[in-house]
Amino acid sequence: MFGRKKEAAPAAAGEPAFESSACTGETLIGLRGGDGRLREAVVVRSRRDVEDFCKAHGIPFSDELAAKIPARFRG
């Protein structure tokens, strides 16, 4: 009940993941934390946004990550 607050894991330790809104169709990329939530999420409007996100967080842009990009942003 009055336990200590757990320290949040650093967001950089997460894996990049995409989420899309069912209502607006907006797509986000972020780092998936241990609790399943996206951290440091950024709106994706093009493939360039994904490349910039990876560069800013020191994540190599691999073929595996490119395959996860929603189809409308691959071109």
PDB file with SEQRES, HELIX, SHEET and CRYST1 records, atoms N, CA, C and O in Angstrom:
SEQRES   1 A   75  MET PHE GLY ARG LYS LYS GLU ALA ALA PRO ALA ALA ALA          
SEQRES   2 A   75  GLY GLU PRO ALA PHE GLU SER SER ALA CYS THR GLY GLU          
SEQRES   3 A   75  THR LEU ILE GLY LEU ARG GLY GLY ASP GLY ARG LEU ARG          
SEQRES   4 A   75  GLU ALA VAL VAL VAL ARG SER ARG ARG ASP VAL GLU ASP          
SEQRES   5 A   75  PHE CYS LYS ALA HIS GLY ILE PRO PHE SER ASP GLU LEU          
SEQRES   6 A   75  ALA ALA LYS ILE PRO ALA ARG PHE ARG GLY                      
HELIX    1 AA1 ALA A   11  ALA A   13  5                                   3    
HELIX    2 AA2 ARG A   47  ALA A   56  1                                  10    
HELIX    3 AA3 ASP A   63  LYS A   68  1                                   6    
HELIX    4 AA4 ALA A   71  PHE A   73  5                                   3    
SHEET    1 AA1 3 GLU A  15  SER A  20  0                                        
SHEET    2 AA1 3 THR A  27  ARG A  32 -1                                        
SHEET    3 AA1 3 LEU A  38  VAL A  44 -1                                        
CRYST1    1.000    1.000    1.000  90.00  90.00  90.00 P 1           1          
ATOM      1  N   MET A   1       0.810  -1.182   0.000  1.00  0.00           N  
ATOM      2  CA  MET A   1       0.000   0.000   0.000  1.00  0.00           C  
ATOM      3  C   MET A   1       0.863   1.259   0.000  1.00  0.00           C  
ATOM      4  O   MET A   1       0.651   2.149  -0.823  1.00  0.00           O  
ATOM      5  N   PHE A   2       1.819   1.345   0.897  1.00  0.00           N  
ATOM      6  CA  PHE A   2       2.686   2.502   0.957  1.00  0.00           C  
ATOM      7  C   PHE A   2       4.100   2.136   0.536  1.00  0.00           C  
ATOM      8  O   PHE A   2       5.073   2.670   1.069  1.00  0.00           O  
ATOM      9  N   GLY A   3       4.209   1.232  -0.411  1.00  0.00           N  
ATOM     10  CA  GLY A   3       5.523   0.778  -0.872  1.00  0.00           C  
ATOM     11  C   GLY A   3       6.267   1.859  -1.636  1.00  0.00           C  
ATOM     12  O   GLY A   3       5.723   2.916  -1.958  1.00  0.00           O  
ATOM     13  N   ARG A   4       7.499   1.565  -1.909  1.00  0.00           N  
ATOM     14  CA  ARG A   4       8.319   2.501  -2.659  1.00  0.00           C  
ATOM     15  C   ARG A   4       7.897   2.516  -4.119  1.00  0.00           C  
ATOM     16  O   ARG A   4       7.402   1.529  -4.663  1.00  0.00           O  
ATOM     17  N   LYS A   5       8.106   3.649  -4.719  1.00  0.00           N  
ATOM     18  CA  LYS A   5       7.851   3.770  -6.153  1.00  0.00           C  
ATOM     19  C   LYS A   5       8.946   3.039  -6.904  1.00  0.00           C  
ATOM     20  O   LYS A   5      10.129   3.177  -6.594  1.00  0.00           O  
ATOM     21  N   LYS A   6       8.545   2.271  -7.882  1.00  0.00           N  
ATOM     22  CA  LYS A   6       9.539   1.592  -8.706  1.00  0.00           C  
ATOM     23  C   LYS A   6      10.105   2.583  -9.708  1.00  0.00           C  
ATOM     24  O   LYS A   6       9.377   3.399 -10.272  1.00  0.00           O  
ATOM     25  N   GLU A   7      11.406   2.502  -9.921  1.00  0.00           N  
ATOM     26  CA  GLU A   7      12.027   3.380 -10.903  1.00  0.00           C  
ATOM     27  C   GLU A   7      11.696   2.864 -12.287  1.00  0.00           C  
ATOM     28  O   GLU A   7      11.742   1.661 -12.544  1.00  0.00           O  
ATOM     29  N   ALA A   8      11.366   3.774 -13.163  1.00  0.00           N  
ATOM     30  CA  ALA A   8      11.046   3.396 -14.537  1.00  0.00           C  
ATOM     31  C   ALA A   8      12.325   2.999 -15.259  1.00  0.00           C  
ATOM     32  O   ALA A   8      13.382   3.601 -15.071  1.00  0.00           O  
ATOM     33  N   ALA A   9      12.202   1.979 -16.080  1.00  0.00           N  
ATOM     34  CA  ALA A   9      13.349   1.552 -16.878  1.00  0.00           C  
ATOM     35  C   ALA A   9      13.642   2.622 -17.917  1.00  0.00           C  
ATOM     36  O   ALA A   9      12.720   3.278 -18.402  1.00  0.00           O  
ATOM     37  N   PRO A  10      14.897   2.809 -18.263  1.00  0.00           N  
ATOM     38  CA  PRO A  10      15.214   3.822 -19.278  1.00  0.00           C  
ATOM     39  C   PRO A  10      14.564   3.475 -20.606  1.00  0.00           C  
ATOM     40  O   PRO A  10      14.555   2.314 -21.017  1.00  0.00           O  
ATOM     41  N   ALA A  11      14.021   4.481 -21.273  1.00  0.00           N  
ATOM     42  CA  ALA A  11      13.299   4.255 -22.530  1.00  0.00           C  
ATOM     43  C   ALA A  11      14.217   3.733 -23.619  1.00  0.00           C  
ATOM     44  O   ALA A  11      13.764   3.024 -24.518  1.00  0.00           O  
ATOM     45  N   ALA A  12      15.494   4.067 -23.559  1.00  0.00           N  
ATOM     46  CA  ALA A  12      16.423   3.638 -24.593  1.00  0.00           C  
ATOM     47  C   ALA A  12      16.600   2.127 -24.616  1.00  0.00           C  
ATOM     48  O   ALA A  12      17.085   1.581 -25.607  1.00  0.00           O  
ATOM     49  N   ALA A  13      16.216   1.441 -23.542  1.00  0.00           N  
ATOM     50  CA  ALA A  13      16.374  -0.004 -23.478  1.00  0.00           C  
ATOM     51  C   ALA A  13      15.274  -0.728 -24.250  1.00  0.00           C  
ATOM     52  O   ALA A  13      15.376  -1.935 -24.471  1.00  0.00           O  
ATOM     53  N   GLY A  14      14.218  -0.010 -24.666  1.00  0.00           N  
ATOM     54  CA  GLY A  14      13.097  -0.625 -25.352  1.00  0.00           C  
ATOM     55  C   GLY A  14      13.374  -0.885 -26.821  1.00  0.00           C  
ATOM     56  O   GLY A  14      14.386  -0.453 -27.374  1.00  0.00           O  
ATOM     57  N   GLU A  15      12.450  -1.602 -27.433  1.00  0.00           N  
ATOM     58  CA  GLU A  15      12.542  -1.878 -28.856  1.00  0.00           C  
ATOM     59  C   GLU A  15      11.646  -0.916 -29.613  1.00  0.00           C  
ATOM     60  O   GLU A  15      10.587  -0.544 -29.108  1.00  0.00           O  
ATOM     61  N   PRO A  16      12.042  -0.501 -30.819  1.00  0.00           N  
ATOM     62  CA  PRO A  16      11.174   0.368 -31.594  1.00  0.00           C  
ATOM     63  C   PRO A  16       9.909  -0.376 -32.005  1.00  0.00           C  
ATOM     64  O   PRO A  16       9.957  -1.548 -32.379  1.00  0.00           O  
ATOM     65  N   ALA A  17       8.776   0.319 -31.931  1.00  0.00           N  
ATOM     66  CA  ALA A  17       7.499  -0.296 -32.278  1.00  0.00           C  
ATOM     67  C   ALA A  17       6.581   0.768 -32.868  1.00  0.00           C  
ATOM     68  O   ALA A  17       6.747   1.963 -32.624  1.00  0.00           O  
ATOM     69  N   PHE A  18       5.611   0.307 -33.649  1.00  0.00           N  
ATOM     70  CA  PHE A  18       4.632   1.186 -34.276  1.00  0.00           C  
ATOM     71  C   PHE A  18       3.273   0.965 -33.642  1.00  0.00           C  
ATOM     72  O   PHE A  18       2.942  -0.150 -33.238  1.00  0.00           O  
ATOM     73  N   GLU A  19       2.481   2.039 -33.554  1.00  0.00           N  
ATOM     74  CA  GLU A  19       1.090   1.956 -33.129  1.00  0.00           C  
ATOM     75  C   GLU A  19       0.284   2.860 -34.041  1.00  0.00           C  
ATOM     76  O   GLU A  19       0.725   3.950 -34.405  1.00  0.00           O  
ATOM     77  N   SER A  20      -0.908   2.394 -34.410  1.00  0.00           N  
ATOM     78  CA  SER A  20      -1.806   3.198 -35.233  1.00  0.00           C  
ATOM     79  C   SER A  20      -3.128   3.383 -34.513  1.00  0.00           C  
ATOM     80  O   SER A  20      -3.636   2.465 -33.870  1.00  0.00           O  
ATOM     81  N   SER A  21      -3.675   4.576 -34.629  1.00  0.00           N  
ATOM     82  CA  SER A  21      -4.963   4.886 -34.020  1.00  0.00           C  
ATOM     83  C   SER A  21      -6.085   4.362 -34.903  1.00  0.00           C  
ATOM     84  O   SER A  21      -6.071   4.568 -36.116  1.00  0.00           O  
ATOM     85  N   ALA A  22      -7.047   3.692 -34.304  1.00  0.00           N  
ATOM     86  CA  ALA A  22      -8.191   3.190 -35.054  1.00  0.00           C  
ATOM     87  C   ALA A  22      -9.100   4.340 -35.474  1.00  0.00           C  
ATOM     88  O   ALA A  22      -9.766   4.252 -36.505  1.00  0.00           O  
ATOM     89  N   CYS A  23      -9.137   5.399 -34.702  1.00  0.00           N  
ATOM     90  CA  CYS A  23     -10.036   6.528 -34.988  1.00  0.00           C  
ATOM     91  C   CYS A  23      -9.487   7.451 -36.067  1.00  0.00           C  
ATOM     92  O   CYS A  23     -10.171   7.753 -37.046  1.00  0.00           O  
ATOM     93  N   THR A  24      -8.261   7.892 -35.885  1.00  0.00           N  
ATOM     94  CA  THR A  24      -7.697   8.903 -36.783  1.00  0.00           C  
ATOM     95  C   THR A  24      -6.768   8.333 -37.831  1.00  0.00           C  
ATOM     96  O   THR A  24      -6.487   8.997 -38.828  1.00  0.00           O  
ATOM     97  N   GLY A  25      -6.287   7.123 -37.630  1.00  0.00           N  
ATOM     98  CA  GLY A  25      -5.341   6.526 -38.567  1.00  0.00           C  
ATOM     99  C   GLY A  25      -3.925   7.030 -38.372  1.00  0.00           C  
ATOM    100  O   GLY A  25      -3.031   6.693 -39.147  1.00  0.00           O  
ATOM    101  N   GLU A  26      -3.714   7.837 -37.339  1.00  0.00           N  
ATOM    102  CA  GLU A  26      -2.384   8.379 -37.063  1.00  0.00           C  
ATOM    103  C   GLU A  26      -1.451   7.259 -36.615  1.00  0.00           C  
ATOM    104  O   GLU A  26      -1.826   6.422 -35.794  1.00  0.00           O  
ATOM    105  N   THR A  27      -0.239   7.248 -37.157  1.00  0.00           N  
ATOM    106  CA  THR A  27       0.740   6.228 -36.813  1.00  0.00           C  
ATOM    107  C   THR A  27       1.868   6.850 -36.001  1.00  0.00           C  
ATOM    108  O   THR A  27       2.353   7.935 -36.321  1.00  0.00           O  
ATOM    109  N   LEU A  28       2.282   6.146 -34.939  1.00  0.00           N  
ATOM    110  CA  LEU A  28       3.366   6.586 -34.071  1.00  0.00           C  
ATOM    111  C   LEU A  28       4.473   5.555 -34.067  1.00  0.00           C  
ATOM    112  O   LEU A  28       4.221   4.360 -34.222  1.00  0.00           O  
ATOM    113  N   ILE A  29       5.697   6.017 -33.890  1.00  0.00           N  
ATOM    114  CA  ILE A  29       6.822   5.130 -33.625  1.00  0.00           C  
ATOM    115  C   ILE A  29       7.389   5.561 -32.285  1.00  0.00           C  
ATOM    116  O   ILE A  29       7.469   6.750 -31.979  1.00  0.00           O  
ATOM    117  N   GLY A  30       7.782   4.574 -31.493  1.00  0.00           N  
ATOM    118  CA  GLY A  30       8.352   4.867 -30.187  1.00  0.00           C  
ATOM    119  C   GLY A  30       9.119   3.669 -29.677  1.00  0.00           C  
ATOM    120  O   GLY A  30       9.255   2.661 -30.371  1.00  0.00           O  
ATOM    121  N   LEU A  31       9.609   3.781 -28.485  1.00  0.00           N  
ATOM    122  CA  LEU A  31      10.342   2.690 -27.850  1.00  0.00           C  
ATOM    123  C   LEU A  31       9.402   1.989 -26.879  1.00  0.00           C  
ATOM    124  O   LEU A  31       8.854   2.618 -25.973  1.00  0.00           O  
ATOM    125  N   ARG A  32       9.219   0.701 -27.067  1.00  0.00           N  
ATOM    126  CA  ARG A  32       8.311  -0.084 -26.234  1.00  0.00           C  
ATOM    127  C   ARG A  32       9.003  -0.386 -24.914  1.00  0.00           C  
ATOM    128  O   ARG A  32      10.051  -1.031 -24.885  1.00  0.00           O  
ATOM    129  N   GLY A  33       8.414   0.083 -23.830  1.00  0.00           N  
ATOM    130  CA  GLY A  33       8.969  -0.129 -22.497  1.00  0.00           C  
ATOM    131  C   GLY A  33       8.572  -1.478 -21.936  1.00  0.00           C  
ATOM    132  O   GLY A  33       7.817  -2.217 -22.568  1.00  0.00           O  
ATOM    133  N   GLY A  34       9.064  -1.801 -20.775  1.00  0.00           N  
ATOM    134  CA  GLY A  34       8.767  -3.070 -20.119  1.00  0.00           C  
ATOM    135  C   GLY A  34       7.305  -3.216 -19.742  1.00  0.00           C  
ATOM    136  O   GLY A  34       6.815  -4.333 -19.577  1.00  0.00           O  
ATOM    137  N   ASP A  35       6.598  -2.090 -19.602  1.00  0.00           N  
ATOM    138  CA  ASP A  35       5.177  -2.130 -19.259  1.00  0.00           C  
ATOM    139  C   ASP A  35       4.281  -2.200 -20.488  1.00  0.00           C  
ATOM    140  O   ASP A  35       3.057  -2.219 -20.359  1.00  0.00           O  
ATOM    141  N   GLY A  36       4.877  -2.241 -21.687  1.00  0.00           N  
ATOM    142  CA  GLY A  36       4.103  -2.364 -22.912  1.00  0.00           C  
ATOM    143  C   GLY A  36       3.699  -1.049 -23.546  1.00  0.00           C  
ATOM    144  O   GLY A  36       3.088  -1.048 -24.614  1.00  0.00           O  
ATOM    145  N   ARG A  37       4.021   0.060 -22.923  1.00  0.00           N  
ATOM    146  CA  ARG A  37       3.659   1.372 -23.461  1.00  0.00           C  
ATOM    147  C   ARG A  37       4.760   1.928 -24.353  1.00  0.00           C  
ATOM    148  O   ARG A  37       5.931   1.570 -24.220  1.00  0.00           O  
ATOM    149  N   LEU A  38       4.364   2.808 -25.262  1.00  0.00           N  
ATOM    150  CA  LEU A  38       5.342   3.487 -26.108  1.00  0.00           C  
ATOM    151  C   LEU A  38       5.930   4.666 -25.358  1.00  0.00           C  
ATOM    152  O   LEU A  38       5.202   5.449 -24.747  1.00  0.00           O  
ATOM    153  N   ARG A  39       7.217   4.789 -25.403  1.00  0.00           N  
ATOM    154  CA  ARG A  39       7.923   5.917 -24.788  1.00  0.00           C  
ATOM    155  C   ARG A  39       8.542   6.738 -25.911  1.00  0.00           C  
ATOM    156  O   ARG A  39       8.920   6.189 -26.947  1.00  0.00           O  
ATOM    157  N   GLU A  40       8.646   8.017 -25.717  1.00  0.00           N  
ATOM    158  CA  GLU A  40       9.254   8.932 -26.679  1.00  0.00           C  
ATOM    159  C   GLU A  40       8.644   8.762 -28.069  1.00  0.00           C  
ATOM    160  O   GLU A  40       9.362   8.711 -29.067  1.00  0.00           O  
ATOM    161  N   ALA A  41       7.329   8.674 -28.125  1.00  0.00           N  
ATOM    162  CA  ALA A  41       6.622   8.446 -29.377  1.00  0.00           C  
ATOM    163  C   ALA A  41       6.649   9.684 -30.276  1.00  0.00           C  
ATOM    164  O   ALA A  41       6.597  10.818 -29.800  1.00  0.00           O  
ATOM    165  N   VAL A  42       6.732   9.436 -31.594  1.00  0.00           N  
ATOM    166  CA  VAL A  42       6.777  10.483 -32.602  1.00  0.00           C  
ATOM    167  C   VAL A  42       5.788  10.119 -33.701  1.00  0.00           C  
ATOM    168  O   VAL A  42       5.664   8.947 -34.058  1.00  0.00           O  
ATOM    169  N   VAL A  43       5.084  11.107 -34.240  1.00  0.00           N  
ATOM    170  CA  VAL A  43       4.145  10.865 -35.337  1.00  0.00           C  
ATOM    171  C   VAL A  43       4.926  10.554 -36.609  1.00  0.00           C  
ATOM    172  O   VAL A  43       5.913  11.219 -36.926  1.00  0.00           O  
ATOM    173  N   VAL A  44       4.468   9.529 -37.335  1.00  0.00           N  
ATOM    174  CA  VAL A  44       5.108   9.124 -38.584  1.00  0.00           C  
ATOM    175  C   VAL A  44       4.262   9.630 -39.747  1.00  0.00           C  
ATOM    176  O   VAL A  44       3.075   9.324 -39.854  1.00  0.00           O  
ATOM    177  N   ARG A  45       4.899  10.405 -40.608  1.00  0.00           N  
ATOM    178  CA  ARG A  45       4.219  10.894 -41.811  1.00  0.00           C  
ATOM    179  C   ARG A  45       4.896  10.371 -43.069  1.00  0.00           C  
ATOM    180  O   ARG A  45       4.322  10.425 -44.157  1.00  0.00           O  
ATOM    181  N   SER A  46       6.129   9.859 -42.918  1.00  0.00           N  
ATOM    182  CA  SER A  46       6.867   9.317 -44.061  1.00  0.00           C  
ATOM    183  C   SER A  46       7.975   8.386 -43.545  1.00  0.00           C  
ATOM    184  O   SER A  46       8.232   8.308 -42.343  1.00  0.00           O  
ATOM    185  N   ARG A  47       8.609   7.695 -44.470  1.00  0.00           N  
ATOM    186  CA  ARG A  47       9.721   6.816 -44.112  1.00  0.00           C  
ATOM    187  C   ARG A  47      10.855   7.638 -43.492  1.00  0.00           C  
ATOM    188  O   ARG A  47      11.571   7.159 -42.613  1.00  0.00           O  
ATOM    189  N   ARG A  48      11.003   8.848 -43.949  1.00  0.00           N  
ATOM    190  CA  ARG A  48      12.058   9.729 -43.442  1.00  0.00           C  
ATOM    191  C   ARG A  48      11.902   9.967 -41.937  1.00  0.00           C  
ATOM    192  O   ARG A  48      12.897  10.044 -41.217  1.00  0.00           O  
ATOM    193  N   ASP A  49      10.664  10.084 -41.463  1.00  0.00           N  
ATOM    194  CA  ASP A  49      10.413  10.255 -40.030  1.00  0.00           C  
ATOM    195  C   ASP A  49      10.931   9.055 -39.239  1.00  0.00           C  
ATOM    196  O   ASP A  49      11.483   9.215 -38.151  1.00  0.00           O  
ATOM    197  N   VAL A  50      10.752   7.859 -39.787  1.00  0.00           N  
ATOM    198  CA  VAL A  50      11.230   6.640 -39.127  1.00  0.00           C  
ATOM    199  C   VAL A  50      12.752   6.632 -39.105  1.00  0.00           C  
ATOM    200  O   VAL A  50      13.358   6.298 -38.086  1.00  0.00           O  
ATOM    201  N   GLU A  51      13.375   7.000 -40.229  1.00  0.00           N  
ATOM    202  CA  GLU A  51      14.834   7.047 -40.297  1.00  0.00           C  
ATOM    203  C   GLU A  51      15.401   8.073 -39.316  1.00  0.00           C  
ATOM    204  O   GLU A  51      16.404   7.814 -38.651  1.00  0.00           O  
ATOM    205  N   ASP A  52      14.757   9.236 -39.230  1.00  0.00           N  
ATOM    206  CA  ASP A  52      15.205  10.279 -38.292  1.00  0.00           C  
ATOM    207  C   ASP A  52      15.065   9.828 -36.836  1.00  0.00           C  
ATOM    208  O   ASP A  52      15.936  10.108 -36.012  1.00  0.00           O  
ATOM    209  N   PHE A  53      13.965   9.128 -36.519  1.00  0.00           N  
ATOM    210  CA  PHE A  53      13.752   8.611 -35.167  1.00  0.00           C  
ATOM    211  C   PHE A  53      14.873   7.635 -34.798  1.00  0.00           C  
ATOM    212  O   PHE A  53      15.437   7.706 -33.706  1.00  0.00           O  
ATOM    213  N   CYS A  54      15.182   6.734 -35.714  1.00  0.00           N  
ATOM    214  CA  CYS A  54      16.247   5.754 -35.459  1.00  0.00           C  
ATOM    215  C   CYS A  54      17.594   6.439 -35.257  1.00  0.00           C  
ATOM    216  O   CYS A  54      18.358   6.076 -34.363  1.00  0.00           O  
ATOM    217  N   LYS A  55      17.873   7.419 -36.086  1.00  0.00           N  
ATOM    218  CA  LYS A  55      19.139   8.138 -35.986  1.00  0.00           C  
ATOM    219  C   LYS A  55      19.243   8.884 -34.649  1.00  0.00           C  
ATOM    220  O   LYS A  55      20.297   8.884 -34.013  1.00  0.00           O  
ATOM    221  N   ALA A  56      18.147   9.516 -34.231  1.00  0.00           N  
ATOM    222  CA  ALA A  56      18.147  10.279 -32.985  1.00  0.00           C  
ATOM    223  C   ALA A  56      18.321   9.397 -31.757  1.00  0.00           C  
ATOM    224  O   ALA A  56      18.840   9.856 -30.739  1.00  0.00           O  
ATOM    225  N   HIS A  57      17.893   8.127 -31.834  1.00  0.00           N  
ATOM    226  CA  HIS A  57      17.974   7.230 -30.687  1.00  0.00           C  
ATOM    227  C   HIS A  57      19.085   6.183 -30.827  1.00  0.00           C  
ATOM    228  O   HIS A  57      19.181   5.269 -30.007  1.00  0.00           O  
ATOM    229  N   GLY A  58      19.921   6.313 -31.858  1.00  0.00           N  
ATOM    230  CA  GLY A  58      21.050   5.409 -32.033  1.00  0.00           C  
ATOM    231  C   GLY A  58      20.639   3.987 -32.370  1.00  0.00           C  
ATOM    232  O   GLY A  58      21.320   3.031 -31.998  1.00  0.00           O  
ATOM    233  N   ILE A  59      19.524   3.849 -33.076  1.00  0.00           N  
ATOM    234  CA  ILE A  59      19.025   2.529 -33.467  1.00  0.00           C  
ATOM    235  C   ILE A  59      19.399   2.305 -34.930  1.00  0.00           C  
ATOM    236  O   ILE A  59      19.085   3.142 -35.776  1.00  0.00           O  
ATOM    237  N   PRO A  60      20.061   1.198 -35.245  1.00  0.00           N  
ATOM    238  CA  PRO A  60      20.382   0.946 -36.651  1.00  0.00           C  
ATOM    239  C   PRO A  60      19.107   0.674 -37.451  1.00  0.00           C  
ATOM    240  O   PRO A  60      18.242  -0.085 -37.014  1.00  0.00           O  
ATOM    241  N   PHE A  61      18.996   1.300 -38.628  1.00  0.00           N  
ATOM    242  CA  PHE A  61      17.835   1.102 -39.492  1.00  0.00           C  
ATOM    243  C   PHE A  61      18.068  -0.176 -40.289  1.00  0.00           C  
ATOM    244  O   PHE A  61      18.748  -0.167 -41.315  1.00  0.00           O  
ATOM    245  N   SER A  62      17.497  -1.271 -39.804  1.00  0.00           N  
ATOM    246  CA  SER A  62      17.723  -2.580 -40.407  1.00  0.00           C  
ATOM    247  C   SER A  62      16.569  -2.976 -41.319  1.00  0.00           C  
ATOM    248  O   SER A  62      15.526  -2.322 -41.346  1.00  0.00           O  
ATOM    249  N   ASP A  63      16.776  -4.065 -42.070  1.00  0.00           N  
ATOM    250  CA  ASP A  63      15.719  -4.614 -42.926  1.00  0.00           C  
ATOM    251  C   ASP A  63      14.540  -5.084 -42.084  1.00  0.00           C  
ATOM    252  O   ASP A  63      13.389  -4.987 -42.509  1.00  0.00           O  
ATOM    253  N   GLU A  64      14.828  -5.589 -40.895  1.00  0.00           N  
ATOM    254  CA  GLU A  64      13.776  -6.068 -39.995  1.00  0.00           C  
ATOM    255  C   GLU A  64      12.862  -4.919 -39.570  1.00  0.00           C  
ATOM    256  O   GLU A  64      11.641  -5.072 -39.544  1.00  0.00           O  
ATOM    257  N   LEU A  65      13.444  -3.788 -39.243  1.00  0.00           N  
ATOM    258  CA  LEU A  65      12.656  -2.619 -38.864  1.00  0.00           C  
ATOM    259  C   LEU A  65      11.919  -2.060 -40.073  1.00  0.00           C  
ATOM    260  O   LEU A  65      10.767  -1.645 -39.950  1.00  0.00           O  
ATOM    261  N   ALA A  66      12.554  -2.040 -41.227  1.00  0.00           N  
ATOM    262  CA  ALA A  66      11.915  -1.541 -42.446  1.00  0.00           C  
ATOM    263  C   ALA A  66      10.682  -2.372 -42.788  1.00  0.00           C  
ATOM    264  O   ALA A  66       9.709  -1.839 -43.321  1.00  0.00           O  
ATOM    265  N   ALA A  67      10.710  -3.663 -42.492  1.00  0.00           N  
ATOM    266  CA  ALA A  67       9.568  -4.531 -42.771  1.00  0.00           C  
ATOM    267  C   ALA A  67       8.386  -4.227 -41.846  1.00  0.00           C  
ATOM    268  O   ALA A  67       7.243  -4.531 -42.189  1.00  0.00           O  
ATOM    269  N   LYS A  68       8.645  -3.638 -40.690  1.00  0.00           N  
ATOM    270  CA  LYS A  68       7.582  -3.306 -39.735  1.00  0.00           C  
ATOM    271  C   LYS A  68       6.887  -1.986 -40.075  1.00  0.00           C  
ATOM    272  O   LYS A  68       5.816  -1.696 -39.541  1.00  0.00           O  
ATOM    273  N   ILE A  69       7.485  -1.192 -40.952  1.00  0.00           N  
ATOM    274  CA  ILE A  69       6.895   0.093 -41.319  1.00  0.00           C  
ATOM    275  C   ILE A  69       5.580  -0.164 -42.045  1.00  0.00           C  
ATOM    276  O   ILE A  69       5.543  -0.981 -42.964  1.00  0.00           O  
ATOM    277  N   PRO A  70       4.497   0.515 -41.656  1.00  0.00           N  
ATOM    278  CA  PRO A  70       3.243   0.341 -42.377  1.00  0.00           C  
ATOM    279  C   PRO A  70       3.392   0.607 -43.866  1.00  0.00           C  
ATOM    280  O   PRO A  70       4.170   1.474 -44.262  1.00  0.00           O  
ATOM    281  N   ALA A  71       2.669  -0.116 -44.684  1.00  0.00           N  
ATOM    282  CA  ALA A  71       2.828  -0.092 -46.141  1.00  0.00           C  
ATOM    283  C   ALA A  71       2.747   1.311 -46.746  1.00  0.00           C  
ATOM    284  O   ALA A  71       3.456   1.606 -47.708  1.00  0.00           O  
ATOM    285  N   ARG A  72       1.903   2.168 -46.204  1.00  0.00           N  
ATOM    286  CA  ARG A  72       1.741   3.491 -46.825  1.00  0.00           C  
ATOM    287  C   ARG A  72       2.957   4.399 -46.641  1.00  0.00           C  
ATOM    288  O   ARG A  72       3.057   5.442 -47.286  1.00  0.00           O  
ATOM    289  N   PHE A  73       3.894   3.999 -45.749  1.00  0.00           N  
ATOM    290  CA  PHE A  73       5.096   4.804 -45.516  1.00  0.00           C  
ATOM    291  C   PHE A  73       6.362   4.187 -46.109  1.00  0.00           C  
ATOM    292  O   PHE A  73       7.439   4.762 -45.955  1.00  0.00           O  
ATOM    293  N   ARG A  74       6.272   3.068 -46.765  1.00  0.00           N  
ATOM    294  CA  ARG A  74       7.467   2.374 -47.268  1.00  0.00           C  
ATOM    295  C   ARG A  74       8.068   3.025 -48.500  1.00  0.00           C  
ATOM    296  O   ARG A  74       9.276   2.918 -48.710  1.00  0.00           O  
ATOM    297  N   GLY A  75       7.302   3.672 -49.292  1.00  0.00           N  
ATOM    298  CA  GLY A  75       7.781   4.189 -50.568  1.00  0.00           C  
ATOM    299  C   GLY A  75       8.622   5.403 -50.516  1.00  0.00           C  
ATOM    300  O   GLY A  75       9.062   5.895 -51.555  1.00  0.00           O  
TER     301      GLY A  75                                                      
END                                                                             
